[in-house]
Amino acid sequence: MGTQALYPNASSAVWPGGQFTFAVVFESFVDSNIGVAASDVTIGIAASDAVDSGTGTPLPATSTGVLAQGIGSYQYVWNVATTVAPGTYTVTWTGVRSSDDTTVTYVQNVTVIAAPAPEPVPGVYATALQYQTQTGDTFTPTATVAQWLRLASQDIDVALVGAVYSVDADGMPTDPGLIDTLVRATCMQAQYLVANNDPTGVKREYVSTNVGGVSVTRAASMQAPALPPLAPRALSILRVDGVLPSAPLVNW
């Protein structure tokens, strides 16, 4: 008789037309975190029984596209069709554990959300889709990316204090060149915020931290600055495109 386990870090979100990478490790026994060889590994995606579930079976059980990453470790990249309805879907991994020929099933959920707006909402300079395109980060859930983009846009606003440019009724820039610049800078700032994971700025209050035996000491220049730090790549984009003041170019 097969066993079933709820795979850790199971809840994720993606939109129609987006992409998401699923991963699983077949364990020697439940919660051992020790991979064991498995055969006949398949993955399938079907609508859940939840009230907000999507409809249909966007991915019947298949082994095509399932890639072995190591002992007992497998990965599958799901390219979500634009026709997949928003809702909750159940992702089912199945394989035969070689150590005892037991069929093991791992289940996780994925939420397909409505596609992001093609244009940023007022006050936010980039969309989640633009963030993925600019950074290549397809692992951070889109709902989380949206939160970081709002904070990143606020950081860019601080950098733009004193800048003069045309805006629409919502206070958003209208010049195509400036729009592109702010999209790229905001995405880089959001990626920096995702990596730093310090939305309140509390971490900057501490000189050093120790988590899981890993010690980190913050540079003196980064300890509790008055304003949120701007990511180096975001700063570079703003300077190169002339949004922030820089030395004049003299071309002899």
Protein Blocks (a to p, Z undefined) as FASTA:
>chain_A
ZZddddehkbccddehiacdddddddfbghklpacddehiacdddddfbfkbcedjfbgc
dfehpacfbehiacddddddfklccdddddddddddfklopacdddddddddddddfbdc
ehiabdfklmmmmnopakbcfklmmmmmmmmmmmmmmmmgoiacdddfkopafbfklmmm
mmmmmmmmmmmmmmnopanommmmpfbdceehiacdddfklgopfbdcddfklmmmmmmn
omagcdddddZZ
